[in-house]
Amino acid sequence: MREFRGFSLIELLAVIGIIVILAGIIIPIAYRAEKRGLIHKARADIKKIELAVEMYKTDMGYEPVTNDMDRVITWLTGVNLNGSLLTVTYGVVYNVRDGELMWRGPYVDVYAIDRDTSGRIIDPWGVPYSFNALNPAHNTATYDIYSVGPDRDGSTTADNITNWGRGQ
């Protein structure tokens, strides 16, 4: 009777081949799933910002009128980019009408959306979101919010994630 000493080279090559084939099938599927997840996260971030802007508008009587996303987030959270709290002297945020403080924020959690090291809110690809209320090209009655999407291309491309149309 022969003693078993291990696997033959053919058996090892067959197993390695099967592993390579499975990896070739699974890795692209996992990559597409990750990309879809990041797109959904960007959409959710834009919806959070839209909801916060609407709550701000309800209290203040107007939407933030700026193209500066950093300023918008500061108005919505009550926290400056450096982490310090806003004060009454900030003017636009703490607008007083008939002796009543109108700002009832924060309207969005300061940590609910990813930020870069300087405090700017960023999309899942590390690019700051864009906010345009002064001259919106798409939502002409309100404001445009968008992410440049997975390609990180700032021009209008099919993979931009937006608050108008479908946008990805």
Summary of the structure (lengths in Angstrom):
residues: 168
radius of gyration: 24.6
end to end distance: 66.2
largest distance: 100.8
contacts: 426
relative contact order: 0.14
helix: 38%
strand: 11%
